[in-house]
Amino acid sequence: MATQQHGEVTGIRVFVNGPNGGNPVPLVRNAAGMSASDMQGVARRHGHESAFVFAPNEPGIDWTFRFFVPNHEMEMCGHATVGTLWALREWGEWTTPTARVRTLSGVVDARWDAQRGRVWISQPKVRLSPVDESLGERVCGVLRPEQSGAWHAPVVNAATSRVKTLVLMQDIAALDALKPALGQVEATCAAIDSTGLYPYAVETRGNGPTVVAARQFPRSSGYPEDAATGIAAAALWGYLSETDAVPVGTPAAPVVTTVRQGEAMGSPSAIELQARFGNDGEVVGCWLSGQVEWAAL
């Protein structure tokens, strides 16, 4: 097992779906003793969500993860959790079929997909709340669709770990054409108690599978757009599954839905999601996964 200096930063990319794809993660494998300002400094230097691994301080937990963006600490970061667990597997530190990770948003369950060499992490059942019509109009005014009919009501706040605002666009072309008023995103998100705007589109092309695409404009992370956002994709999947827009399958044969993101910014990404079923066969949340690669910072 390779050794690593205290505070040393390793680069990975998560949810990769092509050249320059995925969301970069500066990862500190041994963060013991690092202060909050130390960790935020890493995020500021690299300009991305950064992950920090600590030994657990409670039974039944394998690691504690903390996450920072350039502007603040995050309670949970989906792509950084997937990527960090993948790296721990590659380093030989995670050898069991499952793991449990403590984050500020709660405990995350993980399972190793040996056949595909991927990590699946859990998210709880989605919580939904409609956005007031006038505020929904404000959201769409900030997104600035090129055509007045390019978006469809209602605008919905959805959360598994953090609140994201879902806005349905008429098609992927309209989604990719968005040129938001970025200077208005933070105030608008504050008005609707959201951590990011997540416009999306759902298309069925001929006899092919349903295509779900999305973009994320975060509230105050320190950068304008995310290439891949696991927590937002989990919230979107929860909403789409509850409204029967995507199939969930059965406990014996769960259906995987892929959310494409990052294509409009030249970082093609793919987030895979499938239902988590309870003992009685009911949907209790979702699993999310994607491809991870080592990357230079």
C-alpha positions as CSV (number, residue, x, y, z in Angstrom):
1,M,0.0,0.0,0.0
2,A,1.5,3.3,-1.1
3,T,2.3,5.8,1.6
4,Q,1.2,9.4,1.5
5,Q,2.4,12.5,3.4
6,H,0.1,14.2,5.8
7,G,-2.0,16.8,3.9
8,E,-0.8,15.6,0.5
9,V,-3.3,16.2,-2.3
10,T,-4.2,13.6,-5.0
11,G,-6.3,14.4,-8.0
12,I,-9.2,12.3,-9.3
13,R,-12.1,12.9,-11.7
14,V,-15.5,11.5,-11.0
15,F,-18.5,10.6,-13.3
16,V,-16.2,10.6,-16.3
17,N,-18.0,10.1,-19.7
18,G,-15.4,11.2,-22.2
19,P,-12.2,13.3,-22.7
20,N,-12.0,16.1,-20.0
21,G,-15.1,14.6,-18.5
22,G,-16.2,14.3,-14.9
23,N,-15.8,16.6,-11.9
24,P,-12.3,17.0,-10.5
25,V,-11.7,16.3,-6.8
26,P,-8.6,17.3,-4.9
27,L,-8.4,14.5,-2.3
28,V,-6.4,14.5,0.9
29,R,-6.1,10.8,2.0
30,N,-4.6,11.7,5.4
31,A,-6.2,14.9,6.8
32,A,-5.6,14.2,10.5
33,G,-4.9,17.5,12.2
34,M,-5.9,19.8,9.3
35,S,-8.0,22.8,10.4
36,A,-11.1,24.1,8.6
37,S,-9.0,26.9,7.2
38,D,-6.4,24.4,6.0
39,M,-9.0,22.4,4.1
40,Q,-10.7,25.5,2.7
41,G,-7.3,26.6,1.5
42,V,-6.9,23.4,-0.5
43,A,-10.3,24.0,-2.2
44,R,-9.4,27.6,-2.9
45,R,-6.0,26.7,-4.4
46,H,-7.5,24.1,-6.8
47,G,-10.9,25.7,-7.4
48,H,-12.9,22.6,-6.9
49,E,-14.9,20.6,-4.3
50,S,-12.2,19.0,-2.2
51,A,-12.4,15.9,0.0
52,F,-10.6,15.1,3.3
53,V,-10.4,11.7,5.0
54,F,-10.3,11.2,8.7
55,A,-10.2,8.1,10.9
56,P,-13.6,7.4,12.5
57,N,-14.4,8.3,16.1
58,E,-17.5,6.1,16.5
59,P,-18.2,2.4,16.2
60,G,-19.6,1.0,13.0
61,I,-18.1,3.8,10.8
62,D,-15.1,3.2,8.6
63,W,-14.1,6.8,7.8
64,T,-15.2,10.4,8.4
65,F,-15.2,12.5,5.2
66,R,-15.3,16.3,5.1
67,F,-15.8,18.5,2.0
68,F,-15.0,22.0,1.1
69,V,-15.6,24.3,-1.9
70,P,-13.6,27.5,-2.3
71,N,-16.3,29.5,-0.3
72,H,-17.4,27.2,2.5
73,E,-17.7,23.7,3.9
74,M,-20.3,21.3,2.5
75,E,-22.4,18.9,4.4
76,M,-22.2,16.3,1.7
77,C,-20.6,15.9,-1.8
78,G,-21.8,13.0,-3.9
79,H,-19.1,12.9,-6.5
80,A,-16.3,13.4,-3.9
81,T,-17.7,10.6,-1.8
82,V,-17.8,8.2,-4.8
83,G,-14.3,9.2,-5.9
84,T,-12.7,9.1,-2.4
85,L,-14.1,5.6,-1.8
86,W,-12.8,4.4,-5.2
87,A,-9.4,5.8,-4.3
88,L,-9.4,4.1,-1.0
89,R,-10.2,0.8,-2.8
90,E,-7.3,1.5,-5.2
91,W,-5.0,2.2,-2.3
92,G,-6.0,-1.1,-0.6
93,E,-7.5,0.6,2.4
94,W,-11.0,-0.6,1.7
95,T,-11.2,-4.3,1.1
96,T,-14.7,-5.3,2.3
97,P,-17.8,-5.5,0.2
98,T,-19.5,-2.6,2.0
99,A,-18.5,0.5,4.0
100,R,-20.1,3.2,6.1
101,V,-18.9,6.8,6.0
102,R,-19.8,9.7,8.4
103,T,-20.5,13.1,6.8
104,L,-22.0,16.2,8.2
105,S,-25.2,15.3,6.5
106,G,-25.3,11.8,8.1
107,V,-24.1,8.3,7.5
108,V,-23.6,7.2,3.9
109,D,-23.6,3.5,3.0
110,A,-21.4,2.3,0.2
111,R,-21.0,-1.0,-1.7
112,W,-18.3,-2.1,-4.1
113,D,-19.3,-3.3,-7.6
114,A,-16.5,-5.7,-8.3
115,Q,-17.7,-6.5,-11.8
116,R,-17.5,-2.9,-12.9
117,G,-14.9,-1.6,-10.6
118,R,-17.2,1.1,-9.2
119,V,-18.6,2.4,-6.0
120,W,-22.3,2.9,-5.2
121,I,-23.3,5.2,-2.4
122,S,-26.6,5.7,-0.7
123,Q,-28.9,8.7,-0.6
124,P,-32.2,8.8,1.3
125,K,-35.7,9.2,-0.1
126,V,-36.2,12.5,-1.8
127,R,-38.1,15.4,-0.1
128,L,-40.1,17.6,-2.5
129,S,-41.7,21.0,-2.2
130,P,-43.1,23.2,-4.9
131,V,-41.6,26.6,-5.5
132,D,-44.1,29.5,-5.5
133,E,-45.1,30.5,-9.0
134,S,-43.7,34.0,-8.9
135,L,-40.4,32.7,-7.5
136,G,-40.4,30.0,-10.2
137,E,-40.7,32.8,-12.8
138,R,-37.8,34.5,-11.2
139,V,-35.7,31.3,-11.4
140,C,-36.5,31.0,-15.1
141,G,-35.7,34.6,-15.6
142,V,-32.2,34.0,-14.1
143,L,-31.7,30.9,-16.3
144,R,-32.6,33.0,-19.4
145,P,-33.9,30.4,-21.8
146,E,-33.6,31.6,-25.4
147,Q,-37.2,30.9,-26.1
148,S,-40.1,31.9,-23.8
149,G,-41.7,28.4,-24.1
150,A,-38.4,26.5,-23.4
151,W,-39.3,25.7,-19.8
152,H,-42.2,24.0,-18.2
153,A,-43.9,24.6,-14.8
154,P,-43.8,23.6,-12.0
155,V,-40.4,24.6,-10.5
156,V,-39.7,22.2,-7.7
157,N,-37.2,22.1,-4.8
158,A,-35.9,18.5,-4.2
159,A,-33.4,17.2,-1.7
160,T,-31.8,14.0,-0.6
161,S,-28.8,15.7,1.2
162,R,-29.1,19.4,0.0
163,V,-31.9,21.3,-1.7
164,K,-31.7,21.7,-5.4
165,T,-34.2,23.5,-7.6
166,L,-35.4,21.4,-10.6
167,V,-36.5,23.2,-13.7
168,L,-37.8,21.2,-16.7
169,M,-36.7,22.4,-20.1
170,Q,-38.5,21.4,-23.3
171,D,-35.5,19.5,-24.7
172,I,-31.7,19.1,-24.4
173,A,-31.0,21.8,-27.0
174,A,-32.9,24.3,-24.9
175,L,-31.0,23.1,-21.8
176,D,-27.6,23.4,-23.5
177,A,-28.5,26.9,-24.8
178,L,-29.0,28.4,-21.4
179,K,-26.8,31.4,-20.5
180,P,-27.8,32.3,-17.0
181,A,-27.4,35.6,-15.3
182,L,-24.8,34.2,-13.0
183,G,-24.6,37.3,-10.8
184,Q,-28.2,36.7,-9.8
185,V,-28.0,33.0,-8.9
186,E,-26.9,33.4,-5.3
187,A,-29.7,35.8,-4.3
188,T,-32.3,33.8,-6.2
189,C,-31.2,30.5,-4.5
190,A,-31.4,32.3,-1.1
191,A,-34.9,33.5,-1.9
192,I,-36.1,29.9,-2.5
193,D,-33.8,28.2,0.1
194,S,-31.9,26.2,-2.4
195,T,-28.2,25.4,-2.9
196,G,-28.3,25.4,-6.7
197,L,-30.4,25.6,-9.8
198,Y,-30.7,22.3,-11.7
199,P,-32.4,22.7,-15.0
200,Y,-32.9,19.4,-16.8
201,A,-34.5,17.8,-19.9
202,V,-35.9,14.3,-20.5
203,E,-36.0,13.0,-24.1
204,T,-37.0,9.7,-25.6
205,R,-35.4,9.2,-29.0
206,G,-37.1,6.6,-31.2
207,N,-37.0,3.2,-29.7
208,G,-33.9,4.0,-27.6
209,P,-33.7,4.6,-23.9
210,T,-34.9,7.7,-22.1
211,V,-32.1,10.4,-22.0
212,V,-31.9,12.6,-18.9
213,A,-29.6,15.6,-19.1
214,A,-29.0,18.4,-16.6
215,R,-26.9,21.4,-15.7
216,Q,-26.0,22.7,-12.2
217,F,-25.5,26.4,-11.3
218,P,-24.5,26.4,-7.6
219,R,-25.5,29.0,-5.1
220,S,-22.2,30.2,-3.8
221,S,-19.5,27.6,-4.3
222,G,-16.9,29.9,-5.9
223,Y,-17.4,28.7,-9.5
224,P,-20.2,29.2,-12.0
225,E,-21.2,25.7,-13.1
226,D,-20.6,22.1,-12.0
227,A,-19.6,19.4,-14.5
228,A,-21.3,16.6,-12.5
229,T,-23.4,16.8,-9.3
230,G,-24.3,13.5,-7.7
231,I,-26.5,15.0,-4.9
232,A,-28.5,17.0,-7.5
233,A,-28.8,14.0,-9.7
234,A,-30.1,11.9,-6.8
235,A,-32.7,14.6,-6.0
236,L,-33.7,14.7,-9.7
237,W,-33.9,10.9,-9.9
238,G,-36.1,10.9,-6.8
239,Y,-38.5,13.4,-8.4
240,L,-38.6,11.6,-11.7
241,S,-39.2,8.3,-10.1
242,E,-42.0,9.6,-7.9
243,T,-43.7,11.1,-11.0
244,D,-43.2,8.0,-13.1
245,A,-41.0,9.8,-15.5
246,V,-38.3,7.1,-15.2
247,P,-38.7,3.4,-14.3
248,V,-37.4,2.0,-11.0
249,G,-37.7,-1.7,-11.7
250,T,-37.9,-4.3,-8.9
251,P,-35.5,-5.4,-6.0
252,A,-34.5,-8.3,-8.2
253,A,-34.0,-6.2,-11.3
254,P,-33.5,-2.5,-10.5
255,V,-33.4,-0.1,-13.5
256,V,-30.4,2.2,-13.9
257,T,-31.0,5.7,-15.0
258,T,-28.1,7.8,-16.3
259,V,-28.1,11.6,-15.9
260,R,-25.8,13.3,-18.3
261,Q,-24.2,16.6,-17.2
262,G,-21.3,18.8,-18.1
263,E,-21.7,18.5,-21.9
264,A,-22.5,22.2,-22.4
265,M,-19.2,23.2,-20.6
266,G,-17.0,20.6,-22.4
267,S,-16.8,18.2,-19.5
268,P,-19.0,15.2,-20.5
269,S,-20.2,13.4,-17.4
270,A,-22.6,10.6,-16.5
271,I,-24.2,9.8,-13.2
272,E,-25.8,6.4,-12.7
273,L,-28.7,6.0,-10.3
274,Q,-30.9,3.2,-9.3
275,A,-33.5,2.6,-6.6
276,R,-32.7,1.4,-3.0
277,F,-35.4,-0.9,-1.9
278,G,-36.5,-1.6,1.7
279,N,-37.3,-5.0,3.2
280,D,-40.9,-4.8,2.0
281,G,-39.9,-3.9,-1.6
282,E,-40.6,-0.2,-1.2
283,V,-38.3,2.5,-2.6
284,V,-36.4,4.0,0.4
285,G,-33.9,6.1,-1.6
286,C,-31.3,5.6,-4.3
287,W,-27.8,4.4,-5.1
288,L,-25.5,6.6,-7.2
289,S,-22.3,5.7,-9.0
290,G,-20.1,6.5,-11.9
291,Q,-16.7,6.1,-13.5
292,V,-13.6,7.5,-11.6
293,E,-10.1,8.1,-12.9
294,W,-6.8,9.4,-11.5
295,A,-6.1,12.9,-12.7
296,A,-3.5,15.6,-12.6
297,L,-4.4,18.7,-10.6
